[in-house]
Amino acid sequence: MAQAGKGKLNYRCPSCFMRDLDIDMFFDKDKGEYYCLRCQYTGTEEDVLAKNEMVRFRYRAMMKRFEKFDFD
């Protein structure tokens, strides 16, 4: 395997992030894709960004305080 390093930004692996693991991905310059050492996920930058946006819906209300509950 070629020597790889971190990319321009530290992207989270979408597959690991869905399982609440915060794993950084590495960038392979020869193939032009990101990969995860833990789960063998590979993908382009666009693919990684799109899947990370899909996962972020879980945390959209994390900083919102809920004071009223209408269970009636």
N, C-alpha and C positions, 0 to 999 in steps of 0.2 A: 504494500500500500504506500502511496506517496505521502510525503510529509505534509501535513495539513496544519493550519493554524486557525485562530479565531478570525471571523470575518470583520467587516467594517463595524458592525454592531453585534452585540451579543443577543442572538435570537434564542428563544425557548423552544425546545422540542415540543411540537403540538401533541404528539402521542403521549409523551410523559406528562405534559401539562394537564391533559385530561384526567390523569390519575393522580393529580396533586403533587407531582414531582417537578421541581424547578431545575431542569437540566439544560445547560448551554449546549448549543450546536457548534460544530466545527465546519470550516469551509474548505472544500477541495478545489484548488485553483485549476487543476487539470480537467476535471469534469464540470466545473462551474456550478456545483451544487453543495448544499449543506447536508450534514449527516450527524446523527446522534450515536455516541459510543455505547449508550446503555440499551437502546431498543432497536437499533439498526434501521431507523427511519431515515430516508433520504428525500430531498426535494429541492426545487429551485427556490430562490428568494421570494418570488411571487406566491408560490404554493405554501411556503412556511408562513408568510404574512396572512394569507387568506385563512388558513386553518387556525392560526392564533386568534384572529378576530372572531371566528366561530366559537372558540372556547371562552372568550372573555364575557359572554353573556351571563356566565355563572356569577360573575363578580360585579355586575353593573350597579347593584344597590348596596354594595358593601359599606360605603361611607354614609349612607342615608339612615337617619334615625326614625324608626316607626314608633309613634306614640299612641295611635288610635287603631284599634282592631275592631272591625265590624263583622262579627261572626253570626249575627242574627239572621 
